[in-house]
Amino acid sequence: MEDVKFNFEELRVYDKALDFIDKIYKITRNFSTDEKFRLTSQFIRAASSIALNIAEGAGDTNPKFNRFLNISQGSIKECIVCSSIALRQNFITVEENKFLRSELSSMAKMITNLQKTLK
């Protein structure tokens, strides 16, 4: 049986978003168990939302895809806040925060560039 591949799976930003989700799962495993249903849950949901909205909007009309990409951009901002909170609460290191912010910045730029091609 051949592998079935969807068009959105060919987008580099989608792959980058999946890698980011993996990193968030790994990092949040070290968070306090008290945070399981608070920051951990929110961070994972926001990170997942980046990829989910890219996938949901892909293949639709350009204006609809752009709307979903805007939602992904909002989720990136949520992740920035989650990372800042995690740093302030000493759940992550300064280096981890810098890495996460760099990855988020890169995805934001990729999404912005993708949106430019839709106009």
C-alpha positions in Angstrom: 0.0 0.0 0.0 1.4 3.4 -0.9 1.8 6.3 1.5 -0.9 8.9 1.2 0.3 12.4 1.4 -1.7 15.6 1.6 -0.5 18.9 0.0 -0.1 20.7 3.3 2.4 18.1 4.4 4.8 19.4 1.8 4.9 22.9 3.4 8.1 23.5 5.2 6.4 25.6 7.9 4.1 22.6 8.6 7.1 20.4 9.2 8.7 23.1 11.4 5.5 23.3 13.4 5.4 19.6 14.0 9.1 19.7 15.2 8.1 22.6 17.5 5.3 20.5 19.0 7.8 17.7 19.7 10.0 20.2 21.5 7.1 21.5 23.6 6.1 18.0 24.6 9.7 17.3 25.6 10.1 20.6 27.5 6.8 20.4 29.3 7.5 16.9 30.7 9.8 18.7 33.1 7.2 21.1 34.3 5.7 20.7 37.8 2.8 18.3 38.0 0.7 21.1 39.3 1.0 22.7 35.9 -0.4 19.7 34.0 -3.8 21.3 33.5 -2.6 24.9 33.5 0.5 26.1 31.6 1.5 22.6 30.2 -1.9 22.1 28.7 -2.1 25.6 27.2 1.4 25.4 25.8 0.7 22.1 24.0 -2.6 23.3 22.7 -1.1 26.6 21.4 1.8 24.8 19.7 -0.5 22.2 18.2 -2.8 24.9 16.9 0.0 26.3 14.7 0.1 23.1 12.7 -3.6 22.3 12.9 -4.6 25.6 11.4 -2.0 25.3 8.6 -3.4 21.9 7.7 -7.1 23.0 8.0 -6.7 26.0 5.8 -4.5 24.5 3.1 -6.2 23.6 -0.1 -9.1 25.9 0.6 -9.6 29.3 -1.1 -6.7 31.8 -0.6 -8.8 34.1 1.6 -9.8 31.1 3.8 -6.3 29.8 4.0 -5.1 33.2 4.9 -7.6 33.4 7.7 -6.3 30.0 9.1 -2.7 31.3 8.8 -3.7 34.3 10.8 -5.0 32.0 13.5 -1.6 30.2 13.4 0.1 33.5 13.9 -2.1 34.1 16.9 -1.0 30.7 18.3 2.6 31.6 17.8 2.0 34.7 20.0 0.3 32.4 22.6 3.4 30.2 22.6 5.6 33.3 23.2 3.6 34.2 26.2 3.7 30.6 27.5 7.5 30.5 27.0 7.8 33.8 28.9 5.7 32.5 31.8 7.7 29.2 31.9 10.9 31.2 32.1 9.6 33.5 34.8 8.5 30.5 36.8 11.9 28.8 36.3 10.3 25.9 34.4 12.7 26.5 31.4 16.2 27.9 31.1 17.1 31.2 29.4 18.7 29.1 26.6 15.5 27.1 26.1 13.5 30.3 26.0 15.8 31.8 23.4 15.6 28.7 21.3 11.8 28.6 21.5 11.5 32.2 20.6 13.8 31.8 17.7 11.8 28.9 16.4 8.6 30.8 16.8 10.1 33.8 15.0 11.2 31.6 12.2 7.7 30.1 11.8 6.1 33.5 12.0 8.3 34.7 9.1 7.5 31.6 7.1 3.8 32.1 7.5 4.0 35.7 6.6 5.9 34.8 3.4 3.3 32.1 2.6 0.5 34.7 3.1 2.3 37.0 0.7 2.1 34.3 -2.0 -1.7 34.0 -1.4 -2.4 37.7 -2.2 
